[in-house]
Amino acid sequence: MGEMKVEALEAKFKDFEIKEEWPRIAPLVLAVVSDRTEFDIATHELKGLLAEELEDGD
């Protein structure tokens, strides 16, 4: 998720725009990566990071 934020900043998104869109984007990313049938450690770690982000309200 940090990479997405860096890319957004490089694309000239303002910090407030990123914060505004984050709650909408995070669940979409989670839905895409959780749609796999095989276990993937990177997916598992991403799910954990997304859960933390959503809990913190960041």
Helices and strands as residue ranges (DSSP letters): H 2-10, H 15-33, H 41-56
